[in-house]
Amino acid sequence: MVKAVVRAVRRRFGWLPLYELRNKVLLAHTLPAAWIFENAEVKRLRAQLPAAWNGEPVRVATIIPTFRRPGQLVDAVRSALAQTVREQRVIVVDDGGGLPELPDDPRLAAFSLSRNYTRAGVVRNVGIRLADAQYLAFLDDDNTWEPDHLATALAALEDDPALGGVYTALRRMLPDGTDHDVVAEPFDVRTARERAYLDPNTFVARSATGLRFSRLRRDRGLLPREDWVTLYRFSRRHRTGHVPRPTVRYLVNPRSYYTDWDEDTARAAAAAISAAALPAAQAARPDQAAQSAQAAERLRSQMPPGS
């Protein structure tokens, strides 16, 4: 009887919304502190905005949250600045880990929170609130975009004023740079209740929708993640479109805070990352190239289909 009730409830609401309801009940007490911290950081950092940014809203702002990934962050920033859409600003928000030297571009501004807050939603929200743009885009510090990512998403949004947001397809990459798969799935509310296939790296939204990310404290292993919560909630309130073109290169990252890896898989993937990061002269050595290929192949074989 109990199992039948559980199945009926899951069919009606989906398991992810039910888990999030539980999270709201158990973790609501973490919200006031998050609000206070976020508001204080926005007020402090707004005074650091470039003077040239005062005036009319720019067409699109890209928000890049980061924490201690200096080399990958530079690559992410470069891919954002290399977009065919030139009328944009790129806002990097560092979660208290320190910033590397970034490209010198008047469209780029980087800020550091006063301390490591460990909530990706709060870090992104600070960036959103510092932005003054018609559209908002999001890029993680270990991913990159194809040059036409923004143009593809903005074309869909401007062709259909009823759309609140658009997401493109996502090409998942292994640490050795080879393709794993492509995630391209039209939005369906029933599917979204069961699987977290919406990813902010692919997402561009109208700023007028008031998009904000979840501020709940989410420790490692807690599901659903703030990405799913935010985009699912957004899709329930605003029409969401999909462009099935892969415009995002997404690293399947064993060092991700949220990814579950067994120890052997993590070690193999880390070896592949380390080999790929060697200077070109060293990477060209046959023994190291073989080790990198073997580590990547081991990682690939241990990943479940569609993971």
Buried (B, 14 or more C-beta within 10 A) or exposed (E): EEEEEEEEEBEEEBBBBBBBEEBEEEBEEBBEEBEEBBEEBBEEBEEEBEEEBEEEBBBBBBBBBBBBBBEBBBBBBBBBBEBEBEEBBBBBBBBBBEBBEBEEEEBBBBBBBEEBBBBBBBBBBBBBBBBBBBBBBBBBBBBBBBEBBBBBBBBBBEEEEEBBBBBBBBBBBBBBEEEBBBBBBEBEEEEBBEBBBBBBBBBBBBBEEEBBBBBBBBEEEBBBBBBBBBBBBBBEEBEBBBBEBBBBBBBBBBBEEBBEBEEEBBBBBBBBBBBBEBEEEEEEEEEBBEBBBBBBBBBBEBBEEEE
